[in-house]
Amino acid sequence: MDYVIIVAGGKGLRMGSDMPKQFLPLCGMPVLMHTLRRFATALPGAEIVLALPHDHQALWQQLCRDHHFNLPVTIVDGGVTRFHSIANALTVIPAEADGIVAVHDGVRPLVSTEVIIRCVETARETGAAIPVVPVVETLRHVKGGTVDRNEYRLVQTPQTFDLSLHRRAYSQPYDDAFTDDASVVERYGHPVTLVEGNRENIKITTPADLRMAEALLGQNEAQDR
């Protein structure tokens, strides 16, 4: 059995909105619903765990009723940090379970099916895989000048791992240096394999991101017709 953990703890501060960004409408449906559907389509046999702040859960349930959204998910309380939210999600996955766990940002609704499957298949082979894309702009260190952008990649999600490895990595004490799951697993001592991501897999944090996602999603839907 494979598992998906969706982390949706954003508050929408950079959106300038009272509505949490994962609940903002995108082509007629909350952003988070698009994200969940992507994984249900790509990994139809996987169980999905949604880490959501406790005080957002009533609103989410209402949105599900309003949009007749019935995708089965297990909801857990989000934690103080991303690390703690994922640790909470791991507690509802049976201790005897094995397989792959994919951890994804709730506000990345445009991840492609191909990237999801590529990450999962690579994690089955190597134990840990994350999607990345090349840096296309000039990259400059604030103190050291321009650096070679070919030496860097932009990291996306889903970050995918052997479930047993992921559990052991999350038994470590929290550290501020844990910015994503890859950093937790690497601290535990396991290397992470980089796989090709998709450029459209943006993280929606600003109004401009939302407008871009609207355009990209509308374009994809037009191509599918």
C-alpha positions as CSV (number, residue, x, y, z in Angstrom):
1,M,0.0,0.0,0.0
2,D,1.3,3.5,-0.9
3,Y,0.4,6.7,1.0
4,V,0.1,10.4,0.1
5,I,0.5,13.1,2.7
6,I,-0.8,16.5,1.6
7,V,0.4,19.4,3.8
8,A,-2.0,22.3,3.8
9,G,-1.1,24.7,6.5
10,G,-1.0,28.1,4.7
11,K,-2.7,31.2,6.0
12,G,-2.8,33.3,2.8
13,L,-0.9,36.2,4.3
14,R,1.0,37.0,1.1
15,M,-2.3,36.7,-0.8
16,G,-3.7,39.6,1.3
17,S,-6.8,37.4,1.9
18,D,-8.6,36.3,5.0
19,M,-9.2,32.9,3.3
20,P,-6.4,30.4,3.7
21,K,-4.7,30.1,0.3
22,Q,-5.4,26.4,-0.1
23,F,-9.1,27.2,-0.1
24,L,-9.1,30.0,-2.6
25,P,-11.1,29.3,-5.8
26,L,-9.2,28.1,-8.8
27,C,-11.3,27.6,-11.9
28,G,-14.4,27.2,-9.8
29,M,-13.0,24.9,-7.1
30,P,-10.7,25.3,-4.1
31,V,-7.0,24.9,-4.9
32,L,-6.7,22.0,-2.4
33,M,-9.4,20.0,-4.2
34,H,-7.4,20.2,-7.5
35,T,-4.3,19.0,-5.7
36,L,-6.1,16.0,-4.1
37,R,-7.7,15.0,-7.4
38,R,-4.3,15.0,-9.1
39,F,-3.1,12.3,-6.7
40,A,-6.3,10.3,-6.7
41,T,-5.9,10.1,-10.5
42,A,-2.2,9.3,-10.6
43,L,-2.2,6.9,-7.6
44,P,-5.7,5.4,-7.5
45,G,-4.8,2.7,-4.9
46,A,-3.0,5.1,-2.5
47,E,-4.5,6.3,0.8
48,I,-4.4,10.1,1.3
49,V,-3.7,11.8,4.6
50,L,-4.4,15.6,4.8
51,A,-2.6,17.6,7.4
52,L,-4.8,20.7,8.0
53,P,-4.8,23.2,10.9
54,H,-7.5,22.3,13.4
55,D,-9.2,25.7,13.0
56,H,-9.4,25.2,9.2
57,Q,-11.1,21.9,9.3
58,A,-14.7,23.0,9.7
59,L,-14.3,25.3,6.7
60,W,-12.8,22.5,4.7
61,Q,-15.7,20.2,5.5
62,Q,-18.2,22.9,4.5
63,L,-16.3,23.5,1.2
64,C,-16.5,19.7,0.5
65,R,-20.3,19.8,1.0
66,D,-20.7,22.9,-1.1
67,H,-18.7,21.4,-4.0
68,H,-19.9,17.8,-3.5
69,F,-16.3,16.7,-3.1
70,N,-16.4,13.2,-1.7
71,L,-12.8,12.0,-2.2
72,P,-11.9,9.8,0.8
73,V,-9.1,11.4,2.9
74,T,-7.9,11.0,6.5
75,I,-7.6,14.4,8.2
76,V,-5.0,15.1,10.9
77,D,-4.2,18.3,12.8
78,G,-1.4,20.3,11.3
79,G,1.5,21.0,13.6
80,V,3.6,24.1,14.6
81,T,5.9,23.4,11.6
82,R,5.8,21.4,8.4
83,F,7.9,18.8,10.2
84,H,5.4,18.4,13.0
85,S,2.5,18.3,10.5
86,I,4.1,15.4,8.7
87,A,5.0,13.6,11.9
88,N,1.3,13.9,12.9
89,A,0.2,12.4,9.5
90,L,2.6,9.5,10.0
91,T,0.8,8.5,13.2
92,V,-2.4,7.5,11.3
93,I,-0.5,5.2,8.9
94,P,-0.5,1.7,10.3
95,A,2.8,0.8,12.0
96,E,3.0,-2.4,9.9
97,A,2.4,-0.7,6.6
98,D,5.0,-0.6,3.9
99,G,5.3,0.9,0.4
100,I,6.0,4.4,-0.7
101,V,4.9,7.7,0.9
102,A,4.6,10.8,-1.2
103,V,4.6,14.2,0.6
104,H,3.1,17.1,-1.4
105,D,2.3,20.8,-0.8
106,G,-1.5,21.4,-0.9
107,V,-1.0,24.5,-2.9
108,R,0.8,22.8,-5.8
109,P,-2.3,21.8,-7.8
110,L,-0.5,21.6,-11.2
111,V,1.9,18.7,-10.6
112,S,1.7,16.4,-13.5
113,T,0.6,12.7,-13.3
114,E,3.9,11.8,-15.0
115,V,6.0,13.6,-12.3
116,I,4.0,11.8,-9.5
117,I,4.5,8.4,-11.1
118,R,8.2,9.1,-11.9
119,C,8.9,10.1,-8.3
120,V,7.1,7.1,-6.9
121,E,8.8,4.6,-9.2
122,T,12.3,6.1,-8.5
123,A,11.7,6.0,-4.8
124,R,10.9,2.2,-5.1
125,E,14.4,1.8,-6.6
126,T,16.4,4.2,-4.5
127,G,14.4,4.8,-1.3
128,A,14.2,8.6,-1.8
129,A,13.3,10.8,-4.8
130,I,12.4,14.5,-5.3
131,P,11.4,16.4,-8.4
132,V,13.5,19.3,-9.5
133,V,13.7,21.8,-12.4
134,P,16.7,23.8,-13.7
135,V,17.3,27.4,-12.7
136,V,16.8,29.5,-15.7
137,E,17.5,33.0,-14.3
138,T,20.9,34.3,-13.4
139,L,21.6,33.3,-9.8
140,R,23.6,35.6,-7.5
141,H,24.8,35.1,-3.9
142,V,24.1,38.3,-2.0
143,K,27.7,38.5,-0.7
144,G,29.7,36.4,-3.2
145,G,28.4,37.6,-6.6
146,T,27.0,35.5,-9.5
147,V,27.2,31.7,-9.2
148,D,26.9,29.0,-11.8
149,R,23.2,28.3,-12.1
150,N,24.0,24.9,-13.7
151,E,25.1,23.7,-10.2
152,Y,21.6,24.4,-8.7
153,R,18.1,23.1,-9.1
154,L,14.7,24.3,-7.8
155,V,13.0,21.7,-5.6
156,Q,9.4,20.8,-5.9
157,T,7.0,18.2,-4.4
158,P,5.9,15.4,-4.2
159,Q,9.0,14.2,-2.3
160,T,8.7,10.4,-2.2
161,F,10.3,7.9,0.1
162,D,10.3,4.3,1.2
163,L,7.8,4.5,4.1
164,S,10.0,2.7,6.6
165,L,12.9,5.0,5.8
166,H,10.7,8.0,6.1
167,R,9.4,6.9,9.5
168,R,12.9,6.4,10.8
169,A,14.0,9.7,9.6
170,Y,11.1,11.4,11.3
171,S,12.1,9.8,14.6
172,Q,14.9,12.4,14.8
173,P,14.5,15.5,16.9
174,Y,13.3,18.5,15.1
175,D,15.8,20.9,13.7
176,D,15.3,24.4,12.2
177,A,17.4,23.2,9.2
178,F,14.6,20.7,8.3
179,T,13.1,22.8,5.4
180,D,11.6,19.8,3.6
181,D,11.4,16.0,3.8
182,A,14.6,15.6,1.7
183,S,16.6,17.5,4.4
184,V,15.2,15.2,7.1
185,V,16.0,12.1,5.2
186,E,19.5,13.3,4.2
187,R,20.2,14.2,7.9
188,Y,19.3,10.6,8.7
189,G,22.0,9.5,6.3
190,H,20.1,8.4,3.2
191,P,20.9,10.0,-0.2
192,V,18.1,11.6,-2.3
193,T,17.7,11.0,-6.0
194,L,16.8,14.0,-8.2
195,V,14.2,13.4,-10.9
196,E,12.8,15.7,-13.6
197,G,9.9,17.8,-12.4
198,N,7.4,19.9,-14.4
199,R,7.8,23.6,-14.7
200,E,4.0,24.2,-14.3
201,N,4.2,22.7,-10.8
202,I,4.2,26.1,-9.1
203,K,3.5,26.7,-5.4
204,I,0.7,29.2,-5.1
205,T,1.6,31.8,-2.6
206,T,0.7,35.2,-4.2
207,P,-2.1,36.6,-6.3
208,A,0.2,36.4,-9.4
209,D,0.7,32.7,-8.8
210,L,-3.0,32.2,-8.6
211,R,-3.6,34.0,-11.9
212,M,-0.8,31.9,-13.5
213,A,-2.4,28.7,-12.2
214,E,-5.8,29.8,-13.6
215,A,-4.2,30.3,-17.0
216,L,-2.3,27.0,-16.9
217,L,-5.2,25.0,-15.7
218,G,-7.5,26.5,-18.3
219,Q,-5.0,25.7,-21.0
220,N,-4.7,22.1,-19.8
221,E,-8.4,21.6,-19.8
222,A,-8.7,23.1,-23.3
223,Q,-6.1,20.6,-24.6
224,D,-7.9,17.7,-22.9
225,R,-11.2,18.5,-24.8
